[in-house]
Structures are given as C-alpha cells and as structure tokens.
Amino acid sequence: MAEKKATTKKAAAPKEAAEKKATVKKAATKKAALVINAETVGFKAGDVYQALATAEKALTVAEIAKAAKITNEEALLGLGWLLKEGKVADAEGKLALA
C-alpha cells in the first residue's frame, strides 16, 4: 500500500513540473509593448538612417531592421518618419537614402 502512494506522488510531480514550464514559457513569449511617441519614433528614424547610410545601398525593411538591430515594426515607424521628411526614397522595391 505504501508503494502505491509513492508512485502516485511521482506521477503527479512531472505534471506539476510541466505546468510550471508552461507558465514560464507563456511569460517569456510576451512581447514588450511598442511605445509610440515622437521621441522613440525619432530615435528609430535615426537607427534606420544610420543603417541605410552604412549600407550605402537600397535595403528591404527586413534588411534595415536587421542592420539596425530593431524590429520590423520599429523599422517601419522610422521609415515613415524619414519618408515624411523626404530623406528616404523607393528604389526598385527597396528603400535608399534620397
């Protein structure tokens, strides 16, 4: 009888461990909220501009994001700012400094 109780507790332990792992995984996959204000978007525009200036050629949004070490969404925000100022132009489906 004592052996059954011991095996029951062992069977319950992996289930609890799996639930804890799932909870930790859910918490880790949450993204930080993207803050959109003039200051942060201006900084992203600077990151995008520097990435394009360093590359010295037209890049896609994904390439810009990778070069600037920012997300695609942040790259798009920065590109919007630069497009409005006329500092970026379309070059065969890619973006380059104007």
Biopython code that builds the backbone (N, CA, C, O; Angstrom):
import numpy as np
from Bio.PDB.StructureBuilder import StructureBuilder

atoms = [
    (1, "MET", "N", (0.820, -1.190, 0.000)),
    (1, "MET", "CA", (0.000, 0.000, 0.000)),
    (1, "MET", "C", (0.863, 1.254, 0.000)),
    (1, "MET", "O", (0.540, 2.228, -0.680)),
    (2, "ALA", "N", (1.946, 1.240, 0.746)),
    (2, "ALA", "CA", (2.822, 2.397, 0.807)),
    (2, "ALA", "C", (3.495, 2.631, -0.535)),
    (2, "ALA", "O", (3.793, 3.774, -0.883)),
    (3, "GLU", "N", (3.737, 1.584, -1.286)),
    (3, "GLU", "CA", (4.384, 1.720, -2.588)),
    (3, "GLU", "C", (3.474, 2.445, -3.581)),
    (3, "GLU", "O", (3.962, 3.235, -4.389)),
    (4, "LYS", "N", (2.186, 2.198, -3.537)),
    (4, "LYS", "CA", (1.254, 2.860, -4.444)),
    (4, "LYS", "C", (1.224, 4.362, -4.204)),
    (4, "LYS", "O", (1.178, 5.146, -5.152)),
    (5, "LYS", "N", (1.250, 4.759, -2.957)),
    (5, "LYS", "CA", (1.248, 6.181, -2.644)),
    (5, "LYS", "C", (2.513, 6.849, -3.171)),
    (5, "LYS", "O", (2.457, 7.971, -3.676)),
    (6, "ALA", "N", (3.628, 6.184, -3.060)),
    (6, "ALA", "CA", (4.892, 6.743, -3.527)),
    (6, "ALA", "C", (4.870, 6.896, -5.047)),
    (6, "ALA", "O", (5.339, 7.908, -5.567)),
    (7, "THR", "N", (4.340, 5.923, -5.757)),
    (7, "THR", "CA", (4.294, 6.018, -7.215)),
    (7, "THR", "C", (3.285, 7.064, -7.659)),
    (7, "THR", "O", (3.478, 7.705, -8.692)),
    (8, "THR", "N", (2.221, 7.246, -6.904)),
    (8, "THR", "CA", (1.229, 8.269, -7.233)),
    (8, "THR", "C", (1.842, 9.653, -7.113)),
    (8, "THR", "O", (1.600, 10.514, -7.959)),
    (9, "LYS", "N", (2.623, 9.873, -6.087)),
    (9, "LYS", "CA", (3.273, 11.161, -5.908)),
    (9, "LYS", "C", (4.286, 11.411, -7.012)),
    (9, "LYS", "O", (4.420, 12.545, -7.473)),
    (10, "LYS", "N", (4.999, 10.388, -7.444)),
    (10, "LYS", "CA", (5.971, 10.539, -8.521)),
    (10, "LYS", "C", (5.267, 10.890, -9.826)),
    (10, "LYS", "O", (5.779, 11.689, -10.610)),
    (11, "ALA", "N", (4.116, 10.311, -10.063)),
    (11, "ALA", "CA", (3.373, 10.589, -11.290)),
    (11, "ALA", "C", (2.855, 12.022, -11.294)),
    (11, "ALA", "O", (2.775, 12.645, -12.353)),
    (12, "ALA", "N", (2.508, 12.543, -10.144)),
    (12, "ALA", "CA", (1.991, 13.898, -10.058)),
    (12, "ALA", "C", (3.097, 14.934, -10.230)),
    (12, "ALA", "O", (2.840, 16.021, -10.747)),
    (13, "ALA", "N", (4.298, 14.628, -9.817)),
    (13, "ALA", "CA", (5.405, 15.579, -9.887)),
    (13, "ALA", "C", (5.722, 16.010, -11.321)),
    (13, "ALA", "O", (5.893, 17.207, -11.552)),
    (14, "PRO", "N", (5.810, 15.099, -12.295)),
    (14, "PRO", "CA", (6.089, 15.554, -13.663)),
    (14, "PRO", "C", (4.981, 16.450, -14.218)),
    (14, "PRO", "O", (5.259, 17.364, -14.994)),
    (15, "LYS", "N", (3.754, 16.205, -13.837)),
    (15, "LYS", "CA", (2.649, 17.042, -14.305)),
    (15, "LYS", "C", (2.795, 18.455, -13.768)),
    (15, "LYS", "O", (2.593, 19.423, -14.501)),
    (16, "GLU", "N", (3.144, 18.580, -12.496)),
    (16, "GLU", "CA", (3.346, 19.897, -11.894)),
    (16, "GLU", "C", (4.528, 20.607, -12.545)),
    (16, "GLU", "O", (4.478, 21.815, -12.778)),
    (17, "ALA", "N", (5.587, 19.861, -12.839)),
    (17, "ALA", "CA", (6.759, 20.458, -13.491)),
    (17, "ALA", "C", (6.392, 20.956, -14.886)),
    (17, "ALA", "O", (6.846, 22.020, -15.307)),
    (18, "ALA", "N", (5.575, 20.192, -15.598)),
    (18, "ALA", "CA", (5.153, 20.599, -16.944)),
    (18, "ALA", "C", (4.309, 21.859, -16.881)),
    (18, "ALA", "O", (4.438, 22.731, -17.740)),
    (19, "GLU", "N", (3.443, 21.972, -15.871)),
    (19, "GLU", "CA", (2.622, 23.169, -15.718)),
    (19, "GLU", "C", (3.491, 24.385, -15.415)),
    (19, "GLU", "O", (3.234, 25.474, -15.929)),
    (20, "LYS", "N", (4.510, 24.211, -14.591)),
    (20, "LYS", "CA", (5.419, 25.311, -14.265)),
    (20, "LYS", "C", (6.178, 25.753, -15.513)),
    (20, "LYS", "O", (6.343, 26.951, -15.742)),
    (21, "LYS", "N", (6.642, 24.801, -16.320)),
    (21, "LYS", "CA", (7.359, 25.134, -17.551)),
    (21, "LYS", "C", (6.446, 25.899, -18.506)),
    (21, "LYS", "O", (6.874, 26.864, -19.140)),
    (22, "ALA", "N", (5.191, 25.469, -18.609)),
    (22, "ALA", "CA", (4.249, 26.139, -19.497)),
    (22, "ALA", "C", (4.017, 27.571, -19.040)),
    (22, "ALA", "O", (3.932, 28.478, -19.868)),
    (23, "THR", "N", (3.914, 27.784, -17.744)),
    (23, "THR", "CA", (3.709, 29.122, -17.208)),
    (23, "THR", "C", (4.914, 30.006, -17.497)),
    (23, "THR", "O", (4.756, 31.163, -17.887)),
    (24, "VAL", "N", (6.097, 29.480, -17.313)),
    (24, "VAL", "CA", (7.312, 30.241, -17.577)),
    (24, "VAL", "C", (7.412, 30.558, -19.066)),
    (24, "VAL", "O", (7.778, 31.672, -19.441)),
    (25, "LYS", "N", (7.090, 29.591, -19.911)),
    (25, "LYS", "CA", (7.165, 29.800, -21.355)),
    (25, "LYS", "C", (6.191, 30.879, -21.802)),
    (25, "LYS", "O", (6.547, 31.712, -22.635)),
    (26, "LYS", "N", (4.976, 30.888, -21.275)),
    (26, "LYS", "CA", (3.995, 31.906, -21.633)),
    (26, "LYS", "C", (4.491, 33.292, -21.226)),
    (26, "LYS", "O", (4.324, 34.254, -21.976)),
    (27, "ALA", "N", (5.081, 33.398, -20.081)),
    (27, "ALA", "CA", (5.575, 34.693, -19.607)),
    (27, "ALA", "C", (6.737, 35.174, -20.470)),
    (27, "ALA", "O", (6.872, 36.373, -20.713)),
    (28, "ALA", "N", (7.565, 34.263, -20.929)),
    (28, "ALA", "CA", (8.734, 34.636, -21.716)),
    (28, "ALA", "C", (8.357, 35.049, -23.138)),
    (28, "ALA", "O", (9.083, 35.827, -23.758)),
    (29, "THR", "N", (7.242, 34.547, -23.667)),
    (29, "THR", "CA", (6.882, 34.855, -25.047)),
    (29, "THR", "C", (6.124, 36.161, -25.197)),
    (29, "THR", "O", (5.880, 36.594, -26.323)),
    (30, "LYS", "N", (5.747, 36.801, -24.109)),
    (30, "LYS", "CA", (5.055, 38.082, -24.217)),
    (30, "LYS", "C", (6.011, 39.142, -24.725)),
    (30, "LYS", "O", (7.133, 39.261, -24.232)),
    (31, "LYS", "N", (5.572, 39.914, -25.710)),
    (31, "LYS", "CA", (6.394, 40.985, -26.255)),
    (31, "LYS", "C", (6.218, 42.245, -25.432)),
    (31, "LYS", "O", (5.166, 42.494, -24.844)),
    (32, "ALA", "N", (7.277, 43.025, -25.411)),
    (32, "ALA", "CA", (7.180, 44.328, -24.762)),
    (32, "ALA", "C", (6.345, 45.228, -25.665)),
    (32, "ALA", "O", (6.448, 45.163, -26.890)),
    (33, "ALA", "N", (5.543, 46.043, -25.067)),
    (33, "ALA", "CA", (4.688, 46.949, -25.837)),
    (33, "ALA", "C", (5.550, 47.972, -26.559)),
    (33, "ALA", "O", (6.519, 48.489, -26.004)),
    (34, "LEU", "N", (5.190, 48.253, -27.785)),
    (34, "LEU", "CA", (5.903, 49.226, -28.589)),
    (34, "LEU", "C", (5.415, 50.612, -28.219)),
    (34, "LEU", "O", (4.242, 50.935, -28.407)),
    (35, "VAL", "N", (6.309, 51.427, -27.694)),
    (35, "VAL", "CA", (5.955, 52.778, -27.279)),
    (35, "VAL", "C", (6.030, 53.681, -28.509)),
    (35, "VAL", "O", (7.066, 53.767, -29.168)),
    (36, "ILE", "N", (4.930, 54.344, -28.803)),
    (36, "ILE", "CA", (4.888, 55.226, -29.968)),
    (36, "ILE", "C", (4.676, 56.651, -29.490)),
    (36, "ILE", "O", (3.577, 57.036, -29.092)),
    (37, "ASN", "N", (5.749, 57.423, -29.539)),
    (37, "ASN", "CA", (5.682, 58.855, -29.296)),
    (37, "ASN", "C", (6.781, 59.495, -30.138)),
    (37, "ASN", "O", (7.617, 58.792, -30.705)),
    (38, "ALA", "N", (6.783, 60.801, -30.222)),
    (38, "ALA", "CA", (7.721, 61.495, -31.108)),
    (38, "ALA", "C", (9.175, 61.168, -30.773)),
    (38, "ALA", "O", (10.004, 61.051, -31.674)),
    (39, "GLU", "N", (9.482, 61.025, -29.520)),
    (39, "GLU", "CA", (10.866, 60.767, -29.128)),
    (39, "GLU", "C", (11.332, 59.391, -29.580)),
    (39, "GLU", "O", (12.378, 59.270, -30.217)),
    (40, "THR", "N", (10.566, 58.350, -29.257)),
    (40, "THR", "CA", (11.002, 56.995, -29.609)),
    (40, "THR", "C", (10.991, 56.779, -31.122)),
    (40, "THR", "O", (11.887, 56.125, -31.655)),
    (41, "VAL", "N", (10.001, 57.314, -31.815)),
    (41, "VAL", "CA", (9.954, 57.166, -33.261)),
    (41, "VAL", "C", (11.115, 57.923, -33.899)),
    (41, "VAL", "O", (11.684, 57.458, -34.887)),
    (42, "GLY", "N", (11.467, 59.060, -33.358)),
    (42, "GLY", "CA", (12.619, 59.810, -33.847)),
    (42, "GLY", "C", (13.914, 59.031, -33.687)),
    (42, "GLY", "O", (14.775, 59.062, -34.566)),
    (43, "PHE", "N", (14.053, 58.335, -32.571)),
    (43, "PHE", "CA", (15.247, 57.511, -32.357)),
    (43, "PHE", "C", (15.284, 56.354, -33.356)),
    (43, "PHE", "O", (16.349, 56.017, -33.874)),
    (44, "LYS", "N", (14.136, 55.748, -33.626)),
    (44, "LYS", "CA", (14.081, 54.657, -34.600)),
    (44, "LYS", "C", (14.407, 55.180, -35.989)),
    (44, "LYS", "O", (15.051, 54.487, -36.776)),
    (45, "ALA", "N", (13.970, 56.398, -36.298)),
    (45, "ALA", "CA", (14.311, 57.008, -37.582)),
    (45, "ALA", "C", (15.818, 57.184, -37.690)),
    (45, "ALA", "O", (16.394, 56.958, -38.754)),
    (46, "GLY", "N", (16.452, 57.578, -36.615)),
    (46, "GLY", "CA", (17.905, 57.708, -36.599)),
    (46, "GLY", "C", (18.595, 56.372, -36.809)),
    (46, "GLY", "O", (19.596, 56.291, -37.522)),
    (47, "ASP", "N", (18.064, 55.320, -36.189)),
    (47, "ASP", "CA", (18.622, 53.978, -36.371)),
    (47, "ASP", "C", (18.511, 53.546, -37.826)),
    (47, "ASP", "O", (19.459, 53.007, -38.398)),
    (48, "VAL", "N", (17.347, 53.787, -38.419)),
    (48, "VAL", "CA", (17.116, 53.422, -39.821)),
    (48, "VAL", "C", (18.052, 54.214, -40.729)),
    (48, "VAL", "O", (18.664, 53.653, -41.638)),
    (49, "TYR", "N", (18.160, 55.509, -40.482)),
    (49, "TYR", "CA", (19.018, 56.364, -41.307)),
    (49, "TYR", "C", (20.466, 55.883, -41.249)),
    (49, "TYR", "O", (21.134, 55.797, -42.279)),
    (50, "GLN", "N", (20.949, 55.571, -40.055)),
    (50, "GLN", "CA", (22.319, 55.102, -39.899)),
    (50, "GLN", "C", (22.539, 53.764, -40.608)),
    (50, "GLN", "O", (23.593, 53.546, -41.206)),
    (51, "ALA", "N", (21.556, 52.871, -40.545)),
    (51, "ALA", "CA", (21.670, 51.577, -41.222)),
    (51, "ALA", "C", (21.760, 51.763, -42.732)),
    (51, "ALA", "O", (22.566, 51.109, -43.394)),
    (52, "LEU", "N", (20.927, 52.662, -43.279)),
    (52, "LEU", "CA", (20.969, 52.924, -44.717)),
    (52, "LEU", "C", (22.257, 53.626, -45.122)),
    (52, "LEU", "O", (22.821, 53.323, -46.174)),
    (53, "ALA", "N", (22.724, 54.547, -44.312)),
    (53, "ALA", "CA", (23.963, 55.267, -44.622)),
    (53, "ALA", "C", (25.159, 54.323, -44.585)),
    (53, "ALA", "O", (26.063, 54.432, -45.413)),
    (54, "THR", "N", (25.168, 53.402, -43.636)),
    (54, "THR", "CA", (26.262, 52.443, -43.515)),
    (54, "THR", "C", (26.260, 51.462, -44.681)),
    (54, "THR", "O", (27.318, 51.117, -45.206)),
    (55, "ALA", "N", (25.077, 51.015, -45.085)),
    (55, "ALA", "CA", (24.966, 50.037, -46.175)),
    (55, "ALA", "C", (25.326, 50.649, -47.524)),
    (55, "ALA", "O", (25.842, 49.955, -48.400)),
    (56, "GLU", "N", (25.061, 51.929, -47.695)),
    (56, "GLU", "CA", (25.316, 52.646, -48.944)),
    (56, "GLU", "C", (24.634, 52.009, -50.147)),
    (56, "GLU", "O", (25.127, 52.108, -51.271)),
    (57, "LYS", "N", (23.506, 51.360, -49.913)),
    (57, "LYS", "CA", (22.712, 50.783, -50.997)),
    (57, "LYS", "C", (21.281, 50.646, -50.514)),
    (57, "LYS", "O", (21.002, 50.812, -49.327)),
    (58, "ALA", "N", (20.379, 50.346, -51.428)),
    (58, "ALA", "CA", (18.970, 50.167, -51.086)),
    (58, "ALA", "C", (18.786, 48.853, -50.332)),
    (58, "ALA", "O", (19.409, 47.845, -50.666)),
    (59, "LEU", "N", (17.931, 48.870, -49.316)),
    (59, "LEU", "CA", (17.663, 47.693, -48.493)),
    (59, "LEU", "C", (16.167, 47.479, -48.354)),
    (59, "LEU", "O", (15.381, 48.415, -48.497)),
    (60, "THR", "N", (15.780, 46.251, -48.075)),
    (60, "THR", "CA", (14.388, 45.954, -47.749)),
    (60, "THR", "C", (14.146, 46.318, -46.283)),
    (60, "THR", "O", (15.087, 46.588, -45.538)),
    (61, "VAL", "N", (12.900, 46.320, -45.889)),
    (61, "VAL", "CA", (12.562, 46.632, -44.491)),
    (61, "VAL", "C", (13.217, 45.618, -43.555)),
    (61, "VAL", "O", (13.753, 45.992, -42.512)),
    (62, "ALA", "N", (13.174, 44.350, -43.921)),
    (62, "ALA", "CA", (13.773, 43.314, -43.081)),
    (62, "ALA", "C", (15.285, 43.513, -42.969)),
    (62, "ALA", "O", (15.856, 43.336, -41.893)),
    (63, "GLU", "N", (15.924, 43.873, -44.058)),
    (63, "GLU", "CA", (17.370, 44.115, -44.027)),
    (63, "GLU", "C", (17.711, 45.336, -43.174)),
    (63, "GLU", "O", (18.709, 45.344, -42.453)),
    (64, "ILE", "N", (16.879, 46.356, -43.266)),
    (64, "ILE", "CA", (17.089, 47.552, -42.449)),
    (64, "ILE", "C", (16.955, 47.209, -40.969)),
    (64, "ILE", "O", (17.781, 47.612, -40.150)),
    (65, "ALA", "N", (15.903, 46.460, -40.638)),
    (65, "ALA", "CA", (15.665, 46.076, -39.243)),
    (65, "ALA", "C", (16.835, 45.262, -38.703)),
    (65, "ALA", "O", (17.278, 45.473, -37.574)),
    (66, "LYS", "N", (17.327, 44.342, -39.505)),
    (66, "LYS", "CA", (18.447, 43.503, -39.069)),
    (66, "LYS", "C", (19.708, 44.339, -38.886)),
    (66, "LYS", "O", (20.421, 44.179, -37.895)),
    (67, "ALA", "N", (19.988, 45.231, -39.840)),
    (67, "ALA", "CA", (21.187, 46.065, -39.753)),
    (67, "ALA", "C", (21.125, 47.025, -38.570)),
    (67, "ALA", "O", (22.141, 47.298, -37.930)),
    (68, "ALA", "N", (19.924, 47.539, -38.280)),
    (68, "ALA", "CA", (19.757, 48.500, -37.189)),
    (68, "ALA", "C", (19.520, 47.806, -35.844)),
    (68, "ALA", "O", (19.509, 48.458, -34.800)),
    (69, "LYS", "N", (19.333, 46.490, -35.873)),
    (69, "LYS", "CA", (19.066, 45.696, -34.667)),
    (69, "LYS", "C", (17.790, 46.164, -33.966)),
    (69, "LYS", "O", (17.756, 46.356, -32.751)),
    (70, "ILE", "N", (16.741, 46.341, -34.780)),
    (70, "ILE", "CA", (15.420, 46.709, -34.273)),
    (70, "ILE", "C", (14.396, 45.788, -34.919)),
    (70, "ILE", "O", (14.729, 45.039, -35.836)),
    (71, "THR", "N", (13.157, 45.836, -34.452)),
    (71, "THR", "CA", (12.115, 45.002, -35.039)),
    (71, "THR", "C", (11.628, 45.600, -36.360)),
    (71, "THR", "O", (11.890, 46.764, -36.663)),
    (72, "ASN", "N", (10.920, 44.790, -37.131)),
    (72, "ASN", "CA", (10.350, 45.280, -38.392)),
    (72, "ASN", "C", (9.381, 46.428, -38.138)),
    (72, "ASN", "O", (9.342, 47.392, -38.903)),
    (73, "GLU", "N", (8.597, 46.327, -37.063)),
    (73, "GLU", "CA", (7.633, 47.381, -36.740)),
    (73, "GLU", "C", (8.341, 48.695, -36.424)),
    (73, "GLU", "O", (7.906, 49.761, -36.859)),
    (74, "GLU", "N", (9.419, 48.613, -35.674)),
    (74, "GLU", "CA", (10.188, 49.813, -35.340)),
    (74, "GLU", "C", (10.837, 50.399, -36.589)),
    (74, "GLU", "O", (10.919, 51.618, -36.742)),
    (75, "ALA", "N", (11.298, 49.522, -37.482)),
    (75, "ALA", "CA", (11.881, 49.997, -38.741)),
    (75, "ALA", "C", (10.827, 50.725, -39.577)),
    (75, "ALA", "O", (11.123, 51.752, -40.188)),
    (76, "LEU", "N", (9.622, 50.208, -39.606)),
    (76, "LEU", "CA", (8.549, 50.866, -40.359)),
    (76, "LEU", "C", (8.204, 52.222, -39.770)),
    (76, "LEU", "O", (7.943, 53.171, -40.509)),
    (77, "LEU", "N", (8.199, 52.322, -38.454)),
    (77, "LEU", "CA", (7.951, 53.615, -37.817)),
    (77, "LEU", "C", (9.021, 54.626, -38.221)),
    (77, "LEU", "O", (8.711, 55.757, -38.594)),
    (78, "GLY", "N", (10.267, 54.210, -38.142)),
    (78, "GLY", "CA", (11.364, 55.095, -38.522)),
    (78, "GLY", "C", (11.323, 55.465, -39.993)),
    (78, "GLY", "O", (11.608, 56.606, -40.358)),
    (79, "LEU", "N", (10.971, 54.509, -40.838)),
    (79, "LEU", "CA", (10.869, 54.787, -42.270)),
    (79, "LEU", "C", (9.751, 55.779, -42.563)),
    (79, "LEU", "O", (9.893, 56.640, -43.431)),
    (80, "GLY", "N", (8.655, 55.663, -41.852)),
    (80, "GLY", "CA", (7.560, 56.616, -42.033)),
    (80, "GLY", "C", (8.009, 58.033, -41.733)),
    (80, "GLY", "O", (7.686, 58.970, -42.464)),
    (81, "TRP", "N", (8.747, 58.177, -40.662)),
    (81, "TRP", "CA", (9.282, 59.491, -40.273)),
    (81, "TRP", "C", (10.188, 60.028, -41.382)),
    (81, "TRP", "O", (10.057, 61.180, -41.797)),
    (82, "LEU", "N", (11.115, 59.174, -41.859)),
    (82, "LEU", "CA", (12.070, 59.599, -42.881)),
    (82, "LEU", "C", (11.396, 59.865, -44.226)),
    (82, "LEU", "O", (11.806, 60.770, -44.953)),
    (83, "LEU", "N", (10.374, 59.091, -44.563)),
    (83, "LEU", "CA", (9.629, 59.327, -45.798)),
    (83, "LEU", "C", (8.925, 60.673, -45.745)),
    (83, "LEU", "O", (8.913, 61.410, -46.730)),
    (84, "LYS", "N", (8.351, 60.990, -44.620)),
    (84, "LYS", "CA", (7.661, 62.272, -44.452)),
    (84, "LYS", "C", (8.632, 63.441, -44.620)),
    (84, "LYS", "O", (8.266, 64.480, -45.171)),
    (85, "GLU", "N", (9.856, 63.273, -44.150)),
    (85, "GLU", "CA", (10.872, 64.320, -44.262)),
    (85, "GLU", "C", (11.550, 64.340, -45.628)),
    (85, "GLU", "O", (12.325, 65.250, -45.923)),
    (86, "GLY", "N", (11.260, 63.340, -46.465)),
    (86, "GLY", "CA", (11.853, 63.275, -47.793)),
    (86, "GLY", "C", (13.292, 62.783, -47.799)),
    (86, "GLY", "O", (14.034, 63.063, -48.741)),
    (87, "LYS", "N", (13.698, 62.057, -46.769)),
    (87, "LYS", "CA", (15.077, 61.586, -46.674)),
    (87, "LYS", "C", (15.263, 60.177, -47.203)),
    (87, "LYS", "O", (16.393, 59.712, -47.352)),
    (88, "VAL", "N", (14.158, 59.490, -47.489)),
    (88, "VAL", "CA", (14.214, 58.128, -47.996)),
    (88, "VAL", "C", (13.355, 58.059, -49.255)),
    (88, "VAL", "O", (12.303, 58.693, -49.345)),
    (89, "ALA", "N", (13.826, 57.276, -50.224)),
    (89, "ALA", "CA", (13.085, 57.117, -51.471)),
    (89, "ALA", "C", (13.032, 55.647, -51.864)),
    (89, "ALA", "O", (13.874, 54.846, -51.458)),
    (90, "ASP", "N", (12.024, 55.311, -52.663)),
    (90, "ASP", "CA", (11.868, 53.967, -53.171)),
    (90, "ASP", "C", (12.866, 53.733, -54.293)),
    (90, "ASP", "O", (13.023, 54.570, -55.182)),
    (91, "ALA", "N", (13.540, 52.589, -54.245)),
    (91, "ALA", "CA", (14.496, 52.230, -55.282)),
    (91, "ALA", "C", (14.266, 50.772, -55.665)),
    (91, "ALA", "O", (14.829, 49.864, -55.053)),
    (92, "GLU", "N", (13.432, 50.557, -56.688)),
    (92, "GLU", "CA", (13.132, 49.208, -57.178)),
    (92, "GLU", "C", (12.605, 48.277, -56.087)),
    (92, "GLU", "O", (13.076, 47.149, -55.951)),
    (93, "GLY", "N", (11.652, 48.736, -55.330)),
    (93, "GLY", "CA", (11.045, 47.915, -54.279)),
    (93, "GLY", "C", (11.816, 47.900, -52.960)),
    (93, "GLY", "O", (11.386, 47.280, -51.987)),
    (94, "LYS", "N", (12.936, 48.574, -52.941)),
    (94, "LYS", "CA", (13.722, 48.690, -51.708)),
    (94, "LYS", "C", (13.789, 50.163, -51.339)),
    (94, "LYS", "O", (13.323, 51.022, -52.088)),
    (95, "LEU", "N", (14.362, 50.446, -50.196)),
    (95, "LEU", "CA", (14.453, 51.825, -49.727)),
    (95, "LEU", "C", (15.908, 52.277, -49.643)),
    (95, "LEU", "O", (16.779, 51.532, -49.194)),
    (96, "ALA", "N", (16.148, 53.483, -50.073)),
    (96, "ALA", "CA", (17.503, 54.055, -50.042)),
    (96, "ALA", "C", (17.411, 55.499, -49.602)),
    (96, "ALA", "O", (16.338, 56.101, -49.636)),
    (97, "LEU", "N", (18.530, 56.049, -49.191)),
    (97, "LEU", "CA", (18.559, 57.472, -48.828)),
    (97, "LEU", "C", (18.310, 58.297, -50.075)),
    (97, "LEU", "O", (18.813, 57.977, -51.152)),
    (98, "ALA", "N", (17.534, 59.358, -49.930)),
    (98, "ALA", "CA", (17.187, 60.214, -51.065)),
    (98, "ALA", "C", (18.314, 61.166, -51.381)),
    (98, "ALA", "O", (18.204, 61.967, -52.309)),
]
sb = StructureBuilder()
sb.init_structure("model")
sb.init_model(0)
sb.init_chain("A")
sb.init_seg("    ")
for serial, (resi, resn, name, xyz) in enumerate(atoms, 1):
    if name == "N":
        sb.init_residue(resn, " ", resi, " ")
    sb.init_atom(name, np.array(xyz, "f"), 0.0, 1.0, " ", f" {name:<3s}", serial, name[0])
structure = sb.get_structure()
